[in-house]
Amino acid sequence: MHLIVGTVGVVGFIVYAAISGGGLGTFLDIPSLAIVAGGAFFATLAMSRGKFNQETVSFFGNSALTLGWIGFLIGLVLMLGSTDLSTAEGINTFFGKASPVALLTVLYGVILKLVCSAWAASMTSGK
């Protein structure tokens, strides 16, 4: 029960901060979520060998965090690779399309790592 209340509380405060800061829509980016959650799912699937235990949950959280930073690097490459900041389209690409990939993947990775750490700890303690 503590796991559920704690997780809902943490995620609730994060969502509250996002809404208060300008709206939840700004923090929702499907490609960023796919990089982190999808990548972590498949990495964990490869590692788990069909088992679901504390180690699997912990590995998912670690993979999500790692993939968040990989997504950050992908976003930076997209932002800096061939962007011409002297044009409106270049500025739109830099700030509008690539920056969410760079920034939100790290945010999603950290949130998933936090949730998975709490979940794995609750599995270890048997509560």
N, CA, C and O atoms as a GROMACS GRO file, in nm:
protein
  508
    1MET      N    1   0.081  -0.120   0.000
    1MET     CA    2   0.000   0.000   0.000
    1MET      C    3   0.086   0.127   0.000
    1MET      O    4   0.054   0.225  -0.067
    2HIS      N    5   0.197   0.123   0.076
    2HIS     CA    6   0.286   0.238   0.081
    2HIS      C    7   0.346   0.267  -0.057
    2HIS      O    8   0.365   0.383  -0.094
    3LEU      N    9   0.375   0.161  -0.131
    3LEU     CA   10   0.431   0.177  -0.265
    3LEU      C   11   0.333   0.254  -0.354
    3LEU      O   12   0.374   0.346  -0.425
    4ILE      N   13   0.207   0.217  -0.350
    4ILE     CA   14   0.107   0.283  -0.434
    4ILE      C   15   0.088   0.428  -0.394
    4ILE      O   16   0.087   0.517  -0.479
    5VAL      N   17   0.074   0.454  -0.265
    5VAL     CA   18   0.054   0.591  -0.217
    5VAL      C   19   0.176   0.676  -0.248
    5VAL      O   20   0.164   0.790  -0.293
    6GLY      N   21   0.294   0.622  -0.223
    6GLY     CA   22   0.417   0.696  -0.250
    6GLY      C   23   0.436   0.725  -0.397
    6GLY      O   24   0.472   0.837  -0.434
    7THR      N   25   0.411   0.627  -0.482
    7THR     CA   26   0.427   0.645  -0.626
    7THR      C   27   0.326   0.746  -0.680
    7THR      O   28   0.363   0.835  -0.756
    8VAL      N   29   0.201   0.732  -0.640
    8VAL     CA   30   0.099   0.828  -0.683
    8VAL      C   31   0.134   0.968  -0.633
    8VAL      O   32   0.115   1.067  -0.705
    9GLY      N   33   0.183   0.978  -0.511
    9GLY     CA   34   0.221   1.108  -0.456
    9GLY      C   35   0.334   1.173  -0.533
    9GLY      O   36   0.327   1.291  -0.567
   10VAL      N   37   0.439   1.098  -0.562
   10VAL     CA   38   0.553   1.153  -0.635
   10VAL      C   39   0.512   1.194  -0.776
   10VAL      O   40   0.540   1.306  -0.820
   11VAL      N   41   0.445   1.103  -0.847
   11VAL     CA   42   0.402   1.134  -0.983
   11VAL      C   43   0.301   1.248  -0.980
   11VAL      O   44   0.302   1.334  -1.069
   12GLY      N   45   0.215   1.251  -0.880
   12GLY     CA   46   0.117   1.360  -0.866
   12GLY      C   47   0.184   1.496  -0.851
   12GLY      O   48   0.141   1.593  -0.913
   13PHE      N   49   0.288   1.504  -0.769
   13PHE     CA   50   0.358   1.631  -0.752
   13PHE      C   51   0.430   1.673  -0.880
   13PHE      O   52   0.436   1.791  -0.912
   14ILE      N   53   0.483   1.576  -0.953
   14ILE     CA   54   0.548   1.608  -1.081
   14ILE      C   55   0.446   1.661  -1.180
   14ILE      O   56   0.471   1.760  -1.248
   15VAL      N   57   0.331   1.595  -1.188
   15VAL     CA   58   0.224   1.640  -1.278
   15VAL      C   59   0.173   1.777  -1.235
   15VAL      O   60   0.149   1.864  -1.319
   16TYR      N   61   0.157   1.798  -1.105
   16TYR     CA   62   0.114   1.929  -1.054
   16TYR      C   63   0.212   2.039  -1.095
   16TYR      O   64   0.171   2.147  -1.138
   17ALA      N   65   0.340   2.012  -1.081
   17ALA     CA   66   0.441   2.111  -1.119
   17ALA      C   67   0.434   2.140  -1.268
   17ALA      O   68   0.448   2.256  -1.310
   18ALA      N   69   0.414   2.036  -1.350
   18ALA     CA   70   0.404   2.055  -1.494
   18ALA      C   71   0.281   2.139  -1.531
   18ALA      O   72   0.290   2.228  -1.615
   19ILE      N   73   0.168   2.110  -1.468
   19ILE     CA   74   0.046   2.185  -1.496
   19ILE      C   75   0.059   2.329  -1.450
   19ILE      O   76   0.019   2.421  -1.521
   20SER      N   77   0.114   2.349  -1.332
   20SER     CA   78   0.132   2.485  -1.278
   20SER      C   79   0.229   2.567  -1.360
   20SER      O   80   0.216   2.689  -1.370
   21GLY      N   81   0.326   2.500  -1.420
   21GLY     CA   82   0.427   2.571  -1.497
   21GLY      C   83   0.385   2.607  -1.637
   21GLY      O   84   0.462   2.672  -1.708
   22GLY      N   85   0.269   2.568  -1.680
   22GLY     CA   86   0.227   2.608  -1.813
   22GLY      C   87   0.142   2.506  -1.887
   22GLY      O   88   0.089   2.537  -1.994
   23GLY      N   89   0.127   2.389  -1.835
   23GLY     CA   90   0.040   2.292  -1.899
   23GLY      C   91   0.107   2.158  -1.916
   23GLY      O   92   0.228   2.148  -1.938
   24LEU      N   93   0.026   2.055  -1.906
   24LEU     CA   94   0.077   1.918  -1.915
   24LEU      C   95   0.117   1.881  -2.057
   24LEU      O   96   0.206   1.798  -2.077
   25GLY      N   97   0.054   1.940  -2.156
   25GLY     CA   98   0.082   1.908  -2.296
   25GLY      C   99   0.226   1.931  -2.336
   25GLY      O  100   0.279   1.860  -2.422
   26THR      N  101   0.289   2.028  -2.276
   26THR     CA  102   0.429   2.058  -2.305
   26THR      C  103   0.520   1.942  -2.266
   26THR      O  104   0.626   1.922  -2.326
   27PHE      N  105   0.477   1.865  -2.167
   27PHE     CA  106   0.560   1.757  -2.115
   27PHE      C  107   0.528   1.621  -2.174
   27PHE      O  108   0.584   1.520  -2.132
   28LEU      N  109   0.439   1.618  -2.271
   28LEU     CA  110   0.403   1.492  -2.336
   28LEU      C  111   0.462   1.489  -2.476
   28LEU      O  112   0.430   1.572  -2.560
   29ASP      N  113   0.550   1.392  -2.499
   29ASP     CA  114   0.614   1.376  -2.629
   29ASP      C  115   0.629   1.226  -2.656
   29ASP      O  116   0.708   1.157  -2.593
   30ILE      N  117   0.550   1.179  -2.752
   30ILE     CA  118   0.545   1.035  -2.781
   30ILE      C  119   0.680   0.978  -2.826
   30ILE      O  120   0.719   0.872  -2.776
   31PRO      N  121   0.754   1.044  -2.918
   31PRO     CA  122   0.886   0.988  -2.955
   31PRO      C  123   0.981   0.976  -2.835
   31PRO      O  124   1.055   0.878  -2.825
   32SER      N  125   0.979   1.072  -2.746
   32SER     CA  126   1.065   1.066  -2.628
   32SER      C  127   1.024   0.951  -2.538
   32SER      O  128   1.110   0.878  -2.487
   33LEU      N  129   0.895   0.935  -2.518
   33LEU     CA  130   0.846   0.825  -2.435
   33LEU      C  131   0.876   0.690  -2.499
   33LEU      O  132   0.908   0.594  -2.430
   34ALA      N  133   0.867   0.683  -2.632
   34ALA     CA  134   0.898   0.558  -2.701
   34ALA      C  135   1.044   0.520  -2.686
   34ALA      O  136   1.077   0.402  -2.667
   35ILE      N  137   1.133   0.617  -2.696
   35ILE     CA  138   1.276   0.591  -2.679
   35ILE      C  139   1.303   0.532  -2.541
   35ILE      O  140   1.374   0.433  -2.528
   36VAL      N  141   1.246   0.594  -2.438
   36VAL     CA  142   1.276   0.555  -2.301
   36VAL      C  143   1.201   0.428  -2.259
   36VAL      O  144   1.263   0.328  -2.224
   37ALA      N  145   1.069   0.432  -2.264
   37ALA     CA  146   0.990   0.318  -2.214
   37ALA      C  147   1.001   0.198  -2.308
   37ALA      O  148   1.017   0.085  -2.263
   38GLY      N  149   0.991   0.222  -2.439
   38GLY     CA  150   1.002   0.111  -2.534
   38GLY      C  151   1.139   0.048  -2.533
   38GLY      O  152   1.152  -0.074  -2.532
   39GLY      N  153   1.242   0.132  -2.533
   39GLY     CA  154   1.378   0.080  -2.529
   39GLY      C  155   1.407   0.004  -2.402
   39GLY      O  156   1.469  -0.102  -2.405
   40ALA      N  157   1.360   0.058  -2.287
   40ALA     CA  158   1.382  -0.011  -2.160
   40ALA      C  159   1.306  -0.143  -2.154
   40ALA      O  160   1.356  -0.241  -2.099
   41PHE      N  161   1.186  -0.145  -2.212
   41PHE     CA  162   1.109  -0.269  -2.216
   41PHE      C  163   1.184  -0.378  -2.292
   41PHE      O  164   1.197  -0.490  -2.243
   42PHE      N  165   1.234  -0.344  -2.411
   42PHE     CA  166   1.302  -0.446  -2.491
   42PHE      C  167   1.437  -0.485  -2.432
   42PHE      O  168   1.478  -0.600  -2.443
   43ALA      N  169   1.507  -0.391  -2.370
   43ALA     CA  170   1.632  -0.425  -2.302
   43ALA      C  171   1.606  -0.520  -2.186
   43ALA      O  172   1.680  -0.615  -2.164
   44THR      N  173   1.500  -0.492  -2.111
   44THR     CA  174   1.464  -0.578  -1.998
   44THR      C  175   1.415  -0.714  -2.046
   44THR      O  176   1.446  -0.816  -1.984
   45LEU      N  177   1.341  -0.717  -2.154
   45LEU     CA  178   1.296  -0.844  -2.211
   45LEU      C  179   1.414  -0.931  -2.248
   45LEU      O  180   1.413  -1.052  -2.226
   46ALA      N  181   1.517  -0.870  -2.306
   46ALA     CA  182   1.636  -0.945  -2.345
   46ALA      C  183   1.711  -0.998  -2.223
   46ALA      O  184   1.768  -1.107  -2.228
   47MET      N  185   1.711  -0.922  -2.114
   47MET     CA  186   1.785  -0.961  -1.994
   47MET      C  187   1.708  -1.059  -1.907
   47MET      O  188   1.770  -1.144  -1.843
   48SER      N  189   1.578  -1.050  -1.902
   48SER     CA  190   1.500  -1.119  -1.800
   48SER      C  191   1.489  -1.270  -1.818
   48SER      O  192   1.472  -1.342  -1.719
   49ARG      N  193   1.498  -1.318  -1.939
   49ARG     CA  194   1.482  -1.462  -1.968
   49ARG      C  195   1.351  -1.518  -1.913
   49ARG      O  196   1.346  -1.630  -1.864
   50GLY      N  197   1.247  -1.437  -1.922
   50GLY     CA  198   1.114  -1.482  -1.880
   50GLY      C  199   1.085  -1.470  -1.732
   50GLY      O  200   0.976  -1.508  -1.688
   51LYS      N  201   1.178  -1.418  -1.653
   51LYS     CA  202   1.157  -1.403  -1.509
   51LYS      C  203   1.109  -1.261  -1.480
   51LYS      O  204   1.146  -1.166  -1.549
   52PHE      N  205   1.026  -1.248  -1.378
   52PHE     CA  206   0.985  -1.117  -1.330
   52PHE      C  207   1.012  -1.114  -1.181
   52PHE      O  208   0.943  -1.179  -1.102
   53ASN      N  209   1.113  -1.037  -1.142
   53ASN     CA  210   1.151  -1.027  -1.002
   53ASN      C  211   1.210  -0.889  -0.975
   53ASN      O  212   1.205  -0.801  -1.060
   54GLN      N  213   1.266  -0.873  -0.856
   54GLN     CA  214   1.323  -0.744  -0.815
   54GLN      C  215   1.434  -0.702  -0.909
   54GLN      O  216   1.445  -0.583  -0.942
   55GLU      N  217   1.516  -0.794  -0.954
   55GLU     CA  218   1.626  -0.763  -1.044
   55GLU      C  219   1.574  -0.711  -1.179
   55GLU      O  220   1.632  -0.620  -1.238
   56THR      N  221   1.465  -0.769  -1.227
   56THR     CA  222   1.406  -0.727  -1.354
   56THR      C  223   1.353  -0.584  -1.344
   56THR      O  224   1.374  -0.503  -1.434
   57VAL      N  225   1.283  -0.554  -1.236
   57VAL     CA  226   1.228  -0.419  -1.216
   57VAL      C  227   1.341  -0.318  -1.205
   57VAL      O  228   1.334  -0.210  -1.264
   58SER      N  229   1.444  -0.352  -1.130
   58SER     CA  230   1.558  -0.264  -1.114
   58SER      C  231   1.629  -0.242  -1.248
   58SER      O  232   1.670  -0.130  -1.279
   59PHE      N  233   1.644  -0.347  -1.326
   59PHE     CA  234   1.708  -0.336  -1.457
   59PHE      C  235   1.626  -0.246  -1.549
   59PHE      O  236   1.683  -0.166  -1.624
   60PHE      N  237   1.493  -0.258  -1.545
   60PHE     CA  238   1.408  -0.171  -1.626
   60PHE      C  239   1.433  -0.024  -1.591
   60PHE      O  240   1.447   0.060  -1.680
   61GLY      N  241   1.437   0.008  -1.461
   61GLY     CA  242   1.462   0.146  -1.418
   61GLY      C  243   1.599   0.196  -1.463
   61GLY      O  244   1.611   0.308  -1.510
   62ASN      N  245   1.700   0.113  -1.448
   62ASN     CA  246   1.834   0.151  -1.492
   62ASN      C  247   1.840   0.170  -1.643
   62ASN      O  248   1.905   0.262  -1.692
   63SER      N  249   1.772   0.082  -1.717
   63SER     CA  250   1.768   0.094  -1.863
   63SER      C  251   1.695   0.221  -1.906
   63SER      O  252   1.738   0.289  -1.999
   64ALA      N  253   1.585   0.252  -1.837
   64ALA     CA  254   1.510   0.374  -1.869
   64ALA      C  255   1.597   0.498  -1.849
   64ALA      O  256   1.596   0.589  -1.931
   65LEU      N  257   1.672   0.500  -1.739
   65LEU     CA  258   1.760   0.614  -1.713
   65LEU      C  259   1.870   0.625  -1.819
   65LEU      O  260   1.898   0.734  -1.869
   66THR      N  261   1.930   0.513  -1.852
   66THR     CA  262   2.035   0.512  -1.954
   66THR      C  263   1.980   0.556  -2.089
   66THR      O  264   2.042   0.636  -2.159
   67LEU      N  265   1.864   0.504  -2.126
   67LEU     CA  266   1.802   0.542  -2.253
   67LEU      C  267   1.757   0.687  -2.252
   67LEU      O  268   1.753   0.751  -2.358
   68GLY      N  269   1.723   0.741  -2.136
   68GLY     CA  270   1.693   0.884  -2.127
   68GLY      C  271   1.813   0.968  -2.167
   68GLY      O  272   1.799   1.067  -2.239
   69TRP      N  273   1.930   0.929  -2.121
   69TRP     CA  274   2.051   1.003  -2.158
   69TRP      C  275   2.090   0.978  -2.304
   69TRP      O  276   2.143   1.068  -2.370
   70ILE      N  277   2.065   0.859  -2.353
   70ILE     CA  278   2.089   0.834  -2.496
   70ILE      C  279   1.995   0.921  -2.579
   70ILE      O  280   2.036   0.978  -2.680
   71GLY      N  281   1.868   0.931  -2.537
   71GLY     CA  282   1.773   1.019  -2.605
   71GLY      C  283   1.817   1.164  -2.601
   71GLY      O  284   1.797   1.238  -2.697
   72PHE      N  285   1.877   1.205  -2.489
   72PHE     CA  286   1.931   1.341  -2.479
   72PHE      C  287   2.038   1.365  -2.586
   72PHE      O  288   2.039   1.469  -2.652
   73LEU      N  289   2.126   1.268  -2.601
   73LEU     CA  290   2.231   1.282  -2.703
   73LEU      C  291   2.173   1.282  -2.844
   73LEU      O  292   2.218   1.357  -2.930
   74ILE      N  293   2.072   1.198  -2.868
   74ILE     CA  294   2.005   1.198  -2.998
   74ILE      C  295   1.942   1.334  -3.023
   74ILE      O  296   1.954   1.390  -3.133
   75GLY      N  297   1.874   1.388  -2.923
   75GLY     CA  298   1.814   1.521  -2.936
   75GLY      C  299   1.917   1.629  -2.963
   75GLY      O  300   1.892   1.718  -3.044
   76LEU      N  301   2.031   1.622  -2.896
   76LEU     CA  302   2.137   1.721  -2.922
   76LEU      C  303   2.189   1.712  -3.064
   76LEU      O  304   2.212   1.814  -3.129
   77VAL      N  305   2.206   1.590  -3.112
   77VAL     CA  306   2.251   1.573  -3.251
   77VAL      C  307   2.147   1.632  -3.346
   77VAL      O  308   2.182   1.700  -3.442
   78LEU      N  309   2.019   1.605  -3.320
   78LEU     CA  310   1.913   1.662  -3.403
   78LEU      C  311   1.912   1.814  -3.396
   78LEU      O  312   1.889   1.882  -3.496
   79MET      N  313   1.937   1.867  -3.276
   79MET     CA  314   1.935   2.012  -3.258
   79MET      C  315   2.054   2.080  -3.325
   79MET      O  316   2.040   2.186  -3.385
   80LEU      N  317   2.169   2.019  -3.314
   80LEU     CA  318   2.292   2.086  -3.357
   80LEU      C  319   2.346   2.037  -3.491
   80LEU      O  320   2.428   2.104  -3.553
   81GLY      N  321   2.299   1.921  -3.536
   81GLY     CA  322   2.356   1.858  -3.654
   81GLY      C  323   2.354   1.942  -3.779
   81GLY      O  324   2.459   1.976  -3.833
   82SER      N  325   2.238   1.976  -3.826
   82SER     CA  326   2.228   2.050  -3.951
   82SER      C  327   2.132   2.167  -3.939
   82SER      O  328   2.070   2.207  -4.037
   83THR      N  329   2.122   2.223  -3.820
   83THR     CA  330   2.029   2.332  -3.797
   83THR      C  331   2.092   2.465  -3.837
   83THR      O  332   2.202   2.500  -3.793
   84ASP      N  333   2.019   2.537  -3.920
   84ASP     CA  334   2.060   2.671  -3.961
   84ASP      C  335   1.978   2.771  -3.881
   84ASP      O  336   1.861   2.794  -3.912
   85LEU      N  337   2.038   2.830  -3.779
   85LEU     CA  338   1.965   2.920  -3.692
   85LEU      C  339   1.940   3.057  -3.755
   85LEU      O  340   1.881   3.144  -3.690
   86SER      N  341   1.982   3.077  -3.879
   86SER     CA  342   1.956   3.204  -3.946
   86SER      C  343   1.821   3.204  -4.016
   86SER      O  344   1.780   3.307  -4.070
   87THR      N  345   1.751   3.091  -4.017
   87THR     CA  346   1.619   3.083  -4.080
   87THR      C  347   1.513   3.048  -3.976
   87THR      O  348   1.543   2.989  -3.872
   88ALA      N  349   1.390   3.085  -4.006
   88ALA     CA  350   1.280   3.054  -3.915
   88ALA      C  351   1.260   2.903  -3.903
   88ALA      O  352   1.231   2.854  -3.794
   89GLU      N  353   1.276   2.830  -4.012
   89GLU     CA  354   1.261   2.684  -4.008
   89GLU      C  355   1.370   2.621  -3.923
   89GLU      O  356   1.344   2.525  -3.849
   90GLY      N  357   1.491   2.673  -3.932
   90GLY     CA  358   1.601   2.622  -3.851
   90GLY      C  359   1.578   2.645  -3.703
   90GLY      O  360   1.607   2.558  -3.620
   91ILE      N  361   1.527   2.761  -3.669
   91ILE     CA  362   1.497   2.792  -3.529
   91ILE      C  363   1.384   2.703  -3.479
   91ILE      O  364   1.387   2.655  -3.366
   92ASN      N  365   1.282   2.681  -3.564
   92ASN     CA  366   1.171   2.594  -3.527
   92ASN      C  367   1.219   2.450  -3.505
   92ASN      O  368   1.174   2.384  -3.412
   93THR      N  369   1.310   2.402  -3.588
   93THR     CA  370   1.366   2.268  -3.570
   93THR      C  371   1.445   2.260  -3.441
   93THR      O  372   1.434   2.163  -3.366
   94PHE      N  373   1.525   2.363  -3.415
   94PHE     CA  374   1.610   2.365  -3.297
   94PHE      C  375   1.527   2.365  -3.169
   94PHE      O  376   1.551   2.284  -3.079
   95PHE      N  377   1.429   2.454  -3.161
   95PHE     CA  378   1.352   2.467  -3.037
   95PHE      C  379   1.221   2.388  -3.038
   95PHE      O  380   1.173   2.350  -2.932
   96GLY      N  381   1.164   2.364  -3.153
   96GLY     CA  382   1.031   2.307  -3.159
   96GLY      C  383   1.025   2.157  -3.171
   96GLY      O  384   0.939   2.094  -3.110
   97LYS      N  385   1.114   2.097  -3.247
   97LYS     CA  386   1.103   1.954  -3.275
   97LYS      C  387   1.208   1.872  -3.201
   97LYS      O  388   1.177   1.763  -3.151
   98ALA      N  389   1.328   1.920  -3.193
   98ALA     CA  390   1.437   1.840  -3.138
   98ALA      C  391   1.456   1.858  -2.988
   98ALA      O  392   1.497   1.764  -2.920
   99SER      N  393   1.429   1.975  -2.935
   99SER     CA  394   1.454   1.997  -2.793
   99SER      C  395   1.368   1.911  -2.702
   99SER      O  396   1.417   1.869  -2.597
  100PRO      N  397   1.240   1.882  -2.736
  100PRO     CA  398   1.167   1.789  -2.649
  100PRO      C  399   1.232   1.650  -2.643
  100PRO      O  400   1.233   1.587  -2.537
  101VAL      N  401   1.285   1.603  -2.755
  101VAL     CA  402   1.353   1.474  -2.754
  101VAL      C  403   1.472   1.480  -2.661
  101VAL      O  404   1.498   1.386  -2.585
  102ALA      N  405   1.546   1.589  -2.667
  102ALA     CA  406   1.666   1.602  -2.584
  102ALA      C  407   1.632   1.612  -2.436
  102ALA      O  408   1.698   1.549  -2.352
  103LEU      N  409   1.532   1.688  -2.403
  103LEU     CA  410   1.505   1.716  -2.262
  103LEU      C  411   1.408   1.618  -2.197
  103LEU      O  412   1.429   1.575  -2.083
  104LEU      N  413   1.303   1.582  -2.268
  104LEU     CA  414   1.202   1.498  -2.207
  104LEU      C  415   1.246   1.353  -2.189
  104LEU      O  416   1.198   1.284  -2.099
  105THR      N  417   1.337   1.305  -2.273
  105THR     CA  418   1.384   1.168  -2.254
  105THR      C  419   1.454   1.153  -2.119
  105THR      O  420   1.438   1.052  -2.052
  106VAL      N  421   1.531   1.254  -2.081
  106VAL     CA  422   1.598   1.248  -1.950
  106VAL      C  423   1.494   1.253  -1.838
  106VAL      O  424   1.503   1.178  -1.741
  107LEU      N  425   1.395   1.341  -1.852
  107LEU     CA  426   1.289   1.350  -1.752
  107LEU      C  427   1.215   1.218  -1.738
  107LEU      O  428   1.194   1.171  -1.626
  108TYR      N  429   1.174   1.159  -1.849
  108TYR     CA  430   1.104   1.031  -1.845
  108TYR      C  431   1.192   0.922  -1.784
  108TYR      O  432   1.144   0.840  -1.706
  109GLY      N  433   1.320   0.920  -1.819
  109GLY     CA  434   1.411   0.820  -1.765
  109GLY      C  435   1.426   0.832  -1.615
  109GLY      O  436   1.428   0.731  -1.544
  110VAL      N  437   1.438   0.954  -1.566
  110VAL     CA  438   1.454   0.976  -1.421
  110VAL      C  439   1.325   0.936  -1.347
  110VAL      O  440   1.332   0.874  -1.241
  111ILE      N  441   1.211   0.972  -1.403
  111ILE     CA  442   1.084   0.936  -1.338
  111ILE      C  443   1.067   0.784  -1.333
  111ILE      O  444   1.032   0.728  -1.229
  112LEU      N  445   1.092   0.717  -1.446
  112LEU     CA  446   1.080   0.571  -1.447
  112LEU      C  447   1.180   0.505  -1.352
  112LEU      O  448   1.147   0.407  -1.286
  113LYS      N  449   1.301   0.558  -1.345
  113LYS     CA  450   1.401   0.505  -1.253
  113LYS      C  451   1.353   0.519  -1.108
  113LYS      O  452   1.368   0.427  -1.028
  114LEU      N  453   1.297   0.634  -1.075
  114LEU     CA  454   1.247   0.658  -0.940
  114LEU      C  455   1.135   0.561  -0.904
  114LEU      O  456   1.135   0.502  -0.796
  115VAL      N  457   1.039   0.544  -0.995
  115VAL     CA  458   0.928   0.453  -0.970
  115VAL      C  459   0.978   0.309  -0.958
  115VAL      O  460   0.935   0.236  -0.869
  116CYS      N  461   1.068   0.269  -1.047
  116CYS     CA  462   1.119   0.132  -1.044
  116CYS      C  463   1.205   0.107  -0.921
  116CYS      O  464   1.204  -0.004  -0.867
  117SER      N  465   1.278   0.206  -0.875
  117SER     CA  466   1.357   0.190  -0.753
  117SER      C  467   1.267   0.165  -0.633
  117SER      O  468   1.295   0.078  -0.551
  118ALA      N  469   1.158   0.240  -0.624
  118ALA     CA  470   1.063   0.220  -0.514
  118ALA      C  471   0.998   0.083  -0.525
  118ALA      O  472   0.982   0.013  -0.424
  119TRP      N  473   0.961   0.045  -0.646
  119TRP     CA  474   0.896  -0.085  -0.667
  119TRP      C  475   0.991  -0.200  -0.631
  119TRP      O  476   0.953  -0.294  -0.562
  120ALA      N  477   1.115  -0.191  -0.678
  120ALA     CA  478   1.213  -0.295  -0.649
  120ALA      C  479   1.241  -0.304  -0.499
  120ALA      O  480   1.255  -0.414  -0.445
  121ALA      N  481   1.248  -0.190  -0.433
  121ALA     CA  482   1.271  -0.192  -0.288
  121ALA      C  483   1.155  -0.255  -0.215
  121ALA      O  484   1.174  -0.326  -0.116
  122SER      N  485   1.033  -0.230  -0.263
  122SER     CA  486   0.916  -0.292  -0.196
  122SER      C  487   0.914  -0.442  -0.222
  122SER      O  488   0.865  -0.517  -0.138
  123MET      N  489   0.964  -0.487  -0.334
  123MET     CA  490   0.970  -0.631  -0.362
  123MET      C  491   1.073  -0.699  -0.272
  123MET      O  492   1.053  -0.812  -0.229
  124THR      N  493   1.181  -0.629  -0.244
  124THR     CA  494   1.288  -0.684  -0.158
  124THR      C  495   1.241  -0.695  -0.014
  124THR      O  496   1.270  -0.793   0.055
  125SER      N  497   1.169  -0.594   0.032
  125SER     CA  498   1.125  -0.594   0.173
  125SER      C  499   1.004  -0.684   0.195
  125SER      O  500   0.968  -0.712   0.309
  126GLY      N  501   0.942  -0.728   0.085
  126GLY     CA  502   0.829  -0.819   0.098
  126GLY      C  503   0.699  -0.751   0.135
  126GLY      O  504   0.604  -0.817   0.177
  127LYS      N  505   0.692  -0.620   0.119
  127LYS     CA  506   0.571  -0.547   0.156
  127LYS      C  507   0.496  -0.501   0.035
  127LYS      O  508   0.391  -0.438   0.048
   0.00000   0.00000   0.00000
